[in-house]
């Protein structure tokens, strides 16, 4: 069937008809036919494979192609393992070297209370699933914590890490490892989703973008909730795409993955209406293509028309039942998983509404009351609404401001994303919309990304690109479409010539197509180089256009650059270079400086003329400095930076 005409088939479906796809179910196809399943590492024309030695004979090229065809599964498997392996090394190394960031002690403390006391009283503003994932790691720490702690959640984290005789480094590493594992599994989903759309090479390109993403590595190596929630969402979107072929299996699993996302971060609720619409779309595609009863005849077959008894009904009426059923299955599975996450902590869901929960009236309050989730979830949403009104401050391109800027996240993403990734994201989005055979995937990949980004932009907390960490995942899949479009251009022209002449026409690689393929490869290489150059300082990453990680603090603040992660590095630095000197410290973070051997005073509590010696200030504090601290910084000489997040001055 000609792409763009008749029933809509994704590449894996077309491959299934040719006998090379994977078996039934939601598993990805072995190799996607849209780019030529017989090609090396996912397909391609024989002439597209460079011959060993450059000037080798056609016979040698053919032998090389034949060898790659025979071993393409092993080649792909090794490349996937290599990409995820380097990502694992980067994340584990980062996790070992970084001290607790601002949010982590809260999540780790709440996770331990969930596990030990089965109490939901801490951190209700986030559902429990992400913290249960963290607890899977801390369960091996044998940490000490006196039960019945009655302080706030920030004090709980400090008590667990620094005041109970535990080793905070070991405890934090164990808390981070399950998140690292989930991040790597999400990489497999990126590869599988992209391979479904664009073949093996497209899948590898998408996985490379994901595995070298500094933001994914940075936040995937922390015991926080952003990357796990985004990974669950990505999995749900992929399963909805696969539900076009196997709805009975994929729709419930997609609903469960969506529920896991919502049960990790409440901000994922913005994606629920979109994914329910995508579930309905998958049902429409499935029934319109005649697969509902295994008939390949398309929409005109009895299977697609709902059977003889419904053939007199309009098409919209025949599809109403399947679409409603599909959306209902996803919604019910989502709700069930959210409930299950609370029941896993406390089977009785015992809950007393805290006094900090505001009385929210109006439309917001009524909508929250209608949510089919446990009361702690609904109260947590009200707390999130209260946080939005807390009077946040932001920092963007040297400007310190109160409130939020609607364009903050797009601007921050321009700074924090490798330049090659930005180009491939844009090309991929265009390819999904412009290329007929890729167009069916556009709503699945681009619509959730756009809706979640708009929802994040509407918030009042301009604190980091972690609020949009779903973009490197979904747009990596989109970028595979651009790679697929580049690789299939020559094949399409050859097929058209063959149709016109009714004779086989060899697929040739023209100069323009070669140039585009080389450009795509160079962009991927630039992403890898940019990411490797910032190792192991992924949190303060900025691309080369903005001066690299050493200059990120000039443009952004908070979790974009300085989240308190370098306190341990600072302690080692002070011991080596400033031993015996008077140290003045303004630290923004949740760590306890004295635990790491830092003896320092707060320069804001004494007259400025008494501040002499070494002045150390977190870059986020510098970004928002006012009054006395601003005067101290202005009157000091910067000497060096520690981890690109803390500046050392001389006075």
Secondary structure by P-SEA (a helix, b strand, c coil): ccccccccccaaaaaaaacccccccccccccccccccccccccccccccccccccccaaaaaaaaaaaaacaaaaaaaaaaaaaaaaaaaaaaaaaacccccaaaaaaaaaaaaaaccccccccccccaaaaaaaaaaccccccccccccccaaaaaaaacccccccaaaaaaaaaaaaaaaaaaaaaaaaaaaaacccaaaaaaaaaaaaacaaaaaaaaccccaaaaaaaaaaaaaaaaaccccccccaaaaaaaaaaaaacccccccaaaaaaaaaaaaaaaaaaacccccccccccccccccccccccccccccaaaaaaaaaaaaaaaaaaaaaaaaaaacccccccccccccccccaaaaaaaaccccaaaaaaaaaaaaaaacccccccccccccccccaaaaaaaaacccaaaaaaaaaaaaaaacccccccccccccaaaaaaaaaaaaccccccccccccccaaaaaaaaaaaaaaaaaaaaaaaaaaaaacccccccccaaaaaaaaaaaaaaaaaaaaaaaaccccccccccccccccccccccccccccccccaaaaaaaaaccccccbbbbbcccccccccccccccccccccccccccbbbbbaaaaaacccaaaaaaaaccccccccccbbbbcc
